[in-house]
């Protein structure tokens, strides 16, 4: 009976520790390279990074809507009114430790700061 319990606990721990979850497997692009871009004057490239964490099966996740707000704040620092040509992709800063079970999944958003014409 004792050995069966050890085997069940071992299999459970191994199956939980072998899981991998990626935020983004490939770069994802949300582009505004169409007619509305004619109304903007590009200023420069801006970027921001955001990370999500997992600590002993407790996720600490940032609001995904904040990524655009952070890009907009960077655009305003550069003298722009808006952000165009946004690209979001995973970074190499992500990691996963088996013991203690801690993980970090980071992604980076790049865009172009622009001013209304």
C-alpha positions in Angstrom: 0.0 0.0 0.0 2.8 2.3 0.9 4.5 1.7 -2.5 1.3 2.4 -4.4 1.0 5.8 -2.7 4.6 6.6 -3.5 4.1 5.7 -7.2 0.9 7.8 -7.4 2.6 10.8 -5.8 5.7 10.4 -8.0 3.6 10.2 -11.2 1.5 13.2 -10.2 4.6 15.3 -9.4 6.3 14.3 -12.7 3.3 15.1 -14.8 2.8 18.5 -13.2 6.5 19.5 -13.5 6.7 18.6 -17.2 4.1 21.0 -18.4 5.2 23.9 -20.6 3.0 26.8 -21.6 4.2 29.4 -24.1 2.7 32.9 -24.2 3.5 33.4 -27.9 5.1 30.8 -30.2 5.6 33.2 -33.1 5.5 36.9 -33.4 2.0 38.3 -33.7 1.5 41.6 -35.6 -1.4 44.0 -35.4 -0.7 46.5 -38.1 -2.4 49.7 -39.0 -0.6 50.1 -42.3 -3.7 51.1 -44.3 -5.6 54.3 -45.0 -5.8 55.7 -41.5 -1.9 55.9 -41.4 -2.0 58.7 -43.9 -3.4 61.0 -41.2 -0.4 60.4 -38.8 3.2 61.6 -38.8 5.5 58.9 -37.5 7.9 60.1 -34.7 9.9 57.0 -33.7 9.9 53.4 -32.5 8.8 52.7 -28.9 8.7 49.4 -26.9 7.5 48.1 -23.6 7.8 44.7 -21.9 5.4 42.9 -19.6 5.8 39.6 -17.7 3.4 37.1 -16.1 4.4 34.9 -13.3 3.4 31.5 -11.9 4.3 30.7 -8.3 3.3 27.3 -6.9 0.3 27.1 -9.2 -0.8 30.7 -8.4 -0.8 32.8 -11.5 0.1 36.5 -11.2 -1.0 37.9 -14.6 -0.9 41.5 -15.7 -3.9 42.9 -17.5 -3.2 42.5 -21.3 -5.0 45.8 -22.0 -2.2 47.6 -20.1 0.3 46.9 -22.8 -1.3 49.5 -25.1 -1.5 52.0 -22.3 2.2 51.5 -21.6 3.0 52.0 -25.3 0.8 55.1 -25.4 2.6 56.5 -22.3 6.0 55.9 -24.1 4.6 57.6 -27.2 3.5 60.7 -25.2 7.1 60.9 -23.7 8.4 60.9 -27.3 5.9 63.7 -28.2 3.3 61.6 -30.0 -0.5 61.3 -29.7 -1.0 57.7 -30.6 0.7 54.4 -31.3 0.6 52.7 -34.7 2.0 49.4 -36.2 2.0 47.5 -32.9 3.8 44.1 -32.8 3.7 41.7 -29.9 6.1 38.8 -29.5 7.5 36.6 -26.7 11.0 37.3 -25.3 13.9 35.1 -24.3 13.5 36.3 -20.7 11.0 33.6 -19.8 12.0 30.7 -17.5 10.5 27.8 -15.6 11.9 26.2 -12.4 10.7 22.8 -11.4 11.5 23.1 -7.7 10.2 25.4 -6.3 7.7 25.7 -9.1 8.2 29.2 -10.4 7.7 30.5 -13.9 8.0 33.8 -15.8 6.6 34.4 -19.2 7.5 37.7 -20.8 6.4 39.4 -24.0 7.5 42.6 -25.7 5.3 45.1 -27.6 6.9 47.4 -30.3 5.1 50.2 -32.0 5.6 53.5 -33.7 4.8 56.7 -31.9 2.9 59.1 -34.1 1.3 62.5 -34.1 -2.0 63.5 -35.7 -1.5 65.6 -38.8 
